[in-house]
Amino acid sequence: MLNKVILMGRFTKDPELKSTPQGVSVCNFRIGVTRNYKTGQNYESDFIDCVAWRNTAEFISRYFKKGNLVCVEGSLQSRNWEQDGQKRYALDVVVDNTYFVEGKKGSESTTDAAISIGTEDTTFSSGDFSAIEADDGLPF
């Protein structure tokens, strides 16, 4: 079976980082994803609940804030519970990977932003890379 979700949207509020009683980091957040068609004069949006665990949770809470554009990759997971005698149901995206889509607002450019790769969060900065000088010997 296949359960894969890739979404790009904006944080509707700052991500919320918590810990389980066992000390595992968990981050809950919601992103607004604009549909690619208009209803009347306006585009409609969907608001998607997401949850990230461990290093990914810490990465998201450290580098993202309300309004930031983000790309998340993960899977759908359903939850059931009972509240006030009513059965409740929700779908969440369990985030495996998170990517910056835009640079930090202000003086830094996109190349100065950190990047998360895979489930093992690795941070790079522009100082980790060097420019390639023009060379006719390049194969492309």
PyRosetta script that sets phi, psi and omega in degrees:
from pyrosetta import init, pose_from_sequence

init()
pose = pose_from_sequence("MLNKVILMGRFTKDPELKSTPQGVSVCNFRIGVTRNYKTGQNYESDFIDCVAWRNTAEFISRYFKKGNLVCVEGSLQSRNWEQDGQKRYALDVVVDNTYFVEGKKGSESTTDAAISIGTEDTTFSSGDFSAIEADDGLPF")
pose.set_psi(1, 156.8)
pose.set_omega(1, -178.7)
pose.set_phi(2, -123.0)
pose.set_psi(2, 129.4)
pose.set_omega(2, 177.5)
pose.set_phi(3, -139.2)
pose.set_psi(3, 91.7)
pose.set_omega(3, -175.7)
pose.set_phi(4, -135.3)
pose.set_psi(4, 132.4)
pose.set_omega(4, 179.8)
pose.set_phi(5, -129.6)
pose.set_psi(5, 132.9)
pose.set_omega(5, 172.9)
pose.set_phi(6, -129.4)
pose.set_psi(6, 122.0)
pose.set_omega(6, -177.6)
pose.set_phi(7, -131.5)
pose.set_psi(7, 147.4)
pose.set_omega(7, 171.8)
pose.set_phi(8, -127.4)
pose.set_psi(8, 125.2)
pose.set_omega(8, -178.9)
pose.set_phi(9, -164.4)
pose.set_psi(9, -173.9)
pose.set_omega(9, -178.4)
pose.set_phi(10, -111.3)
pose.set_psi(10, 143.2)
pose.set_omega(10, 176.1)
pose.set_phi(11, -63.6)
pose.set_psi(11, 131.8)
pose.set_omega(11, 179.2)
pose.set_phi(12, -84.0)
pose.set_psi(12, -21.1)
pose.set_omega(12, 172.9)
pose.set_phi(13, -158.0)
pose.set_psi(13, 172.8)
pose.set_omega(13, -179.9)
pose.set_phi(14, -61.5)
pose.set_psi(14, 140.2)
pose.set_omega(14, 177.2)
pose.set_phi(15, -63.7)
pose.set_psi(15, 149.2)
pose.set_omega(15, -176.2)
pose.set_phi(16, -111.5)
pose.set_psi(16, 114.2)
pose.set_omega(16, -179.2)
pose.set_phi(17, -97.7)
pose.set_psi(17, 129.6)
pose.set_omega(17, 176.8)
pose.set_phi(18, -134.4)
pose.set_psi(18, 175.2)
pose.set_omega(18, 175.1)
pose.set_phi(19, -128.6)
pose.set_psi(19, 145.4)
pose.set_omega(19, 174.3)
pose.set_phi(20, -75.9)
pose.set_psi(20, 167.5)
pose.set_omega(20, 176.4)
pose.set_phi(21, -57.9)
pose.set_psi(21, -23.6)
pose.set_omega(21, 178.0)
pose.set_phi(22, -86.1)
pose.set_psi(22, 0.0)
pose.set_omega(22, 177.0)
pose.set_phi(23, 89.0)
pose.set_psi(23, 14.1)
pose.set_omega(23, 179.4)
pose.set_phi(24, -85.8)
pose.set_psi(24, 129.3)
pose.set_omega(24, 179.9)
pose.set_phi(25, -73.7)
pose.set_psi(25, 138.1)
pose.set_omega(25, 176.5)
pose.set_phi(26, -139.8)
pose.set_psi(26, 135.7)
pose.set_omega(26, -177.9)
pose.set_phi(27, -124.7)
pose.set_psi(27, 123.3)
pose.set_omega(27, 176.6)
pose.set_phi(28, -107.1)
pose.set_psi(28, 138.6)
pose.set_omega(28, 178.0)
pose.set_phi(29, -158.5)
pose.set_psi(29, 166.9)
pose.set_omega(29, 178.5)
pose.set_phi(30, -128.7)
pose.set_psi(30, 137.2)
pose.set_omega(30, 175.0)
pose.set_phi(31, -118.3)
pose.set_psi(31, 145.1)
pose.set_omega(31, 174.6)
pose.set_phi(32, -96.0)
pose.set_psi(32, 123.8)
pose.set_omega(32, -178.3)
pose.set_phi(33, -116.1)
pose.set_psi(33, 119.4)
pose.set_omega(33, -178.2)
pose.set_phi(34, -79.6)
pose.set_psi(34, 133.7)
pose.set_omega(34, 176.9)
pose.set_phi(35, -71.7)
pose.set_psi(35, 157.9)
pose.set_omega(35, -175.6)
pose.set_phi(36, -93.8)
pose.set_psi(36, 22.9)
pose.set_omega(36, 174.5)
pose.set_phi(37, -143.2)
pose.set_psi(37, 158.2)
pose.set_omega(37, -178.4)
pose.set_phi(38, -97.7)
pose.set_psi(38, 147.0)
pose.set_omega(38, 168.0)
pose.set_phi(39, -113.7)
pose.set_psi(39, 103.7)
pose.set_omega(39, -172.4)
pose.set_phi(40, 75.3)
pose.set_psi(40, -125.5)
pose.set_omega(40, -178.5)
pose.set_phi(41, -92.8)
pose.set_psi(41, -13.7)
pose.set_omega(41, -171.1)
pose.set_phi(42, -119.5)
pose.set_psi(42, 152.8)
pose.set_omega(42, 170.4)
pose.set_phi(43, -81.1)
pose.set_psi(43, 142.9)
pose.set_omega(43, 174.3)
pose.set_phi(44, -94.6)
pose.set_psi(44, 159.1)
pose.set_omega(44, 179.5)
pose.set_phi(45, -127.7)
pose.set_psi(45, 152.8)
pose.set_omega(45, 171.7)
pose.set_phi(46, -111.8)
pose.set_psi(46, 144.8)
pose.set_omega(46, -178.7)
pose.set_phi(47, -113.9)
pose.set_psi(47, 115.5)
pose.set_omega(47, -170.0)
pose.set_phi(48, -110.0)
pose.set_psi(48, 125.7)
pose.set_omega(48, 175.6)
pose.set_phi(49, -80.4)
pose.set_psi(49, 135.6)
pose.set_omega(49, -178.4)
pose.set_phi(50, -130.6)
pose.set_psi(50, 153.1)
pose.set_omega(50, 175.3)
pose.set_phi(51, -138.8)
pose.set_psi(51, 137.1)
pose.set_omega(51, 177.5)
pose.set_phi(52, -127.7)
pose.set_psi(52, 150.5)
pose.set_omega(52, -176.2)
pose.set_phi(53, -121.3)
pose.set_psi(53, 156.1)
pose.set_omega(53, 171.6)
pose.set_phi(54, 54.5)
pose.set_psi(54, -127.8)
pose.set_omega(54, -175.7)
pose.set_phi(55, -62.6)
pose.set_psi(55, -36.3)
pose.set_omega(55, 179.4)
pose.set_phi(56, -63.9)
pose.set_psi(56, -40.1)
pose.set_omega(56, 178.0)
pose.set_phi(57, -61.8)
pose.set_psi(57, -45.3)
pose.set_omega(57, -179.7)
pose.set_phi(58, -66.0)
pose.set_psi(58, -39.5)
pose.set_omega(58, 178.2)
pose.set_phi(59, -60.8)
pose.set_psi(59, -47.7)
pose.set_omega(59, -178.5)
pose.set_phi(60, -63.2)
pose.set_psi(60, -45.7)
pose.set_omega(60, -178.0)
pose.set_phi(61, -66.6)
pose.set_psi(61, -28.1)
pose.set_omega(61, -178.6)
pose.set_phi(62, -78.8)
pose.set_psi(62, -40.0)
pose.set_omega(62, -168.9)
pose.set_phi(63, -108.2)
pose.set_psi(63, -8.8)
pose.set_omega(63, -176.5)
pose.set_phi(64, -119.9)
pose.set_psi(64, 145.6)
pose.set_omega(64, 178.9)
pose.set_phi(65, -136.5)
pose.set_psi(65, 173.1)
pose.set_omega(65, 177.8)
pose.set_phi(66, -51.9)
pose.set_psi(66, 133.0)
pose.set_omega(66, 177.2)
pose.set_phi(67, 91.5)
pose.set_psi(67, -16.8)
pose.set_omega(67, 179.4)
pose.set_phi(68, -67.4)
pose.set_psi(68, 141.1)
pose.set_omega(68, 175.6)
pose.set_phi(69, -85.6)
pose.set_psi(69, 132.8)
pose.set_omega(69, -175.2)
pose.set_phi(70, -140.4)
pose.set_psi(70, 151.5)
pose.set_omega(70, 170.8)
pose.set_phi(71, -115.2)
pose.set_psi(71, 125.7)
pose.set_omega(71, 178.4)
pose.set_phi(72, -117.9)
pose.set_psi(72, 147.5)
pose.set_omega(72, 178.1)
pose.set_phi(73, -130.4)
pose.set_psi(73, 132.2)
pose.set_omega(73, -179.1)
pose.set_phi(74, -174.7)
pose.set_psi(74, -146.3)
pose.set_omega(74, -178.8)
pose.set_phi(75, -140.0)
pose.set_psi(75, 157.6)
pose.set_omega(75, 176.6)
pose.set_phi(76, -83.1)
pose.set_psi(76, 141.1)
pose.set_omega(76, 176.8)
pose.set_phi(77, -139.8)
pose.set_psi(77, 133.1)
pose.set_omega(77, 179.9)
pose.set_phi(78, -96.3)
pose.set_psi(78, 151.5)
pose.set_omega(78, 176.7)
pose.set_phi(79, -130.2)
pose.set_psi(79, 142.1)
pose.set_omega(79, 174.2)
pose.set_phi(80, -126.9)
pose.set_psi(80, 140.8)
pose.set_omega(80, 175.0)
pose.set_phi(81, -158.2)
pose.set_psi(81, 169.2)
pose.set_omega(81, 178.6)
pose.set_phi(82, -117.9)
pose.set_psi(82, 133.9)
pose.set_omega(82, -178.8)
pose.set_phi(83, -137.9)
pose.set_psi(83, 122.8)
pose.set_omega(83, -179.6)
pose.set_phi(84, 53.9)
pose.set_psi(84, 39.6)
pose.set_omega(84, 178.4)
pose.set_phi(85, 78.3)
pose.set_psi(85, -0.4)
pose.set_omega(85, 179.9)
pose.set_phi(86, -105.8)
pose.set_psi(86, 135.2)
pose.set_omega(86, 175.0)
pose.set_phi(87, -77.8)
pose.set_psi(87, 133.7)
pose.set_omega(87, -179.3)
pose.set_phi(88, -117.8)
pose.set_psi(88, 154.8)
pose.set_omega(88, -177.9)
pose.set_phi(89, -145.2)
pose.set_psi(89, 139.0)
pose.set_omega(89, 178.0)
pose.set_phi(90, -146.6)
pose.set_psi(90, 151.3)
pose.set_omega(90, 172.6)
pose.set_phi(91, -113.4)
pose.set_psi(91, 133.9)
pose.set_omega(91, 176.6)
pose.set_phi(92, -125.8)
pose.set_psi(92, 153.9)
pose.set_omega(92, 169.5)
pose.set_phi(93, -94.6)
pose.set_psi(93, 119.9)
pose.set_omega(93, 174.4)
pose.set_phi(94, -88.6)
pose.set_psi(94, 111.6)
pose.set_omega(94, -170.7)
pose.set_phi(95, -82.1)
pose.set_psi(95, 126.7)
pose.set_omega(95, 174.9)
pose.set_phi(96, -99.8)
pose.set_psi(96, -40.1)
pose.set_omega(96, -176.7)
pose.set_phi(97, -134.0)
pose.set_psi(97, 146.0)
pose.set_omega(97, 179.4)
pose.set_phi(98, -133.1)
pose.set_psi(98, 139.4)
pose.set_omega(98, -177.4)
pose.set_phi(99, -133.1)
pose.set_psi(99, 140.3)
pose.set_omega(99, 170.5)
pose.set_phi(100, -71.2)
pose.set_psi(100, 141.9)
pose.set_omega(100, 177.9)
pose.set_phi(101, -112.9)
pose.set_psi(101, -25.0)
pose.set_omega(101, 178.7)
pose.set_phi(102, -135.0)
pose.set_psi(102, 159.0)
pose.set_omega(102, 177.9)
pose.set_phi(103, -73.3)
pose.set_psi(103, 169.1)
pose.set_omega(103, 176.5)
pose.set_phi(104, -65.2)
pose.set_psi(104, 143.7)
pose.set_omega(104, 176.3)
pose.set_phi(105, -73.0)
pose.set_psi(105, 139.3)
pose.set_omega(105, -178.5)
pose.set_phi(106, 117.2)
pose.set_psi(106, -141.2)
pose.set_omega(106, -171.9)
pose.set_phi(107, -84.4)
pose.set_psi(107, -19.5)
pose.set_omega(107, -175.8)
pose.set_phi(108, -82.7)
pose.set_psi(108, 146.2)
pose.set_omega(108, 177.6)
pose.set_phi(109, -94.7)
pose.set_psi(109, 174.0)
pose.set_omega(109, -178.9)
pose.set_phi(110, -58.5)
pose.set_psi(110, -33.8)
pose.set_omega(110, -177.9)
pose.set_phi(111, -70.6)
pose.set_psi(111, -16.7)
pose.set_omega(111, 179.0)
pose.set_phi(112, -88.5)
pose.set_psi(112, -6.9)
pose.set_omega(112, -177.4)
pose.set_phi(113, -80.0)
pose.set_psi(113, 153.8)
pose.set_omega(113, 175.4)
pose.set_phi(114, -78.1)
pose.set_psi(114, 155.5)
pose.set_omega(114, -179.1)
pose.set_phi(115, -129.9)
pose.set_psi(115, 134.4)
pose.set_omega(115, 175.3)
pose.set_phi(116, -98.9)
pose.set_psi(116, 130.8)
pose.set_omega(116, -179.7)
pose.set_phi(117, -124.5)
pose.set_psi(117, 121.7)
pose.set_omega(117, 177.3)
pose.set_phi(118, 64.2)
pose.set_psi(118, -167.4)
pose.set_omega(118, -179.0)
pose.set_phi(119, -78.8)
pose.set_psi(119, -17.9)
pose.set_omega(119, 174.1)
pose.set_phi(120, -91.4)
pose.set_psi(120, 105.6)
pose.set_omega(120, -175.9)
pose.set_phi(121, -70.8)
pose.set_psi(121, 122.6)
pose.set_omega(121, 179.1)
pose.set_phi(122, -124.4)
pose.set_psi(122, 130.9)
pose.set_omega(122, -177.4)
pose.set_phi(123, -106.6)
pose.set_psi(123, 131.0)
pose.set_omega(123, 176.5)
pose.set_phi(124, -120.4)
pose.set_psi(124, 152.2)
pose.set_omega(124, 171.5)
pose.set_phi(125, -129.0)
pose.set_psi(125, 169.7)
pose.set_omega(125, -177.3)
pose.set_phi(126, -62.0)
pose.set_psi(126, -22.7)
pose.set_omega(126, 178.1)
pose.set_phi(127, -69.5)
pose.set_psi(127, -15.1)
pose.set_omega(127, 179.6)
pose.set_phi(128, -81.6)
pose.set_psi(128, -6.3)
pose.set_omega(128, -175.2)
pose.set_phi(129, -125.7)
pose.set_psi(129, 155.6)
pose.set_omega(129, 175.5)
pose.set_phi(130, -126.5)
pose.set_psi(130, 153.6)
pose.set_omega(130, -178.7)
pose.set_phi(131, -72.4)
pose.set_psi(131, 145.0)
pose.set_omega(131, 175.6)
pose.set_phi(132, -94.8)
pose.set_psi(132, 122.2)
pose.set_omega(132, 179.4)
pose.set_phi(133, -73.0)
pose.set_psi(133, 152.3)
pose.set_omega(133, 177.8)
pose.set_phi(134, -57.8)
pose.set_psi(134, 130.2)
pose.set_omega(134, -176.9)
pose.set_phi(135, -145.8)
pose.set_psi(135, 124.8)
pose.set_omega(135, 179.7)
pose.set_phi(136, -70.7)
pose.set_psi(136, -10.8)
pose.set_omega(136, -178.1)
pose.set_phi(137, -85.1)
pose.set_psi(137, -1.5)
pose.set_omega(137, 179.7)
pose.set_phi(138, -70.2)
pose.set_psi(138, 141.2)
pose.set_omega(138, -176.3)
pose.set_phi(139, -76.8)
pose.set_psi(139, 2.1)
pose.set_omega(139, -178.9)
pose.set_phi(140, -134.0)
pose.dump_pdb("model.pdb")
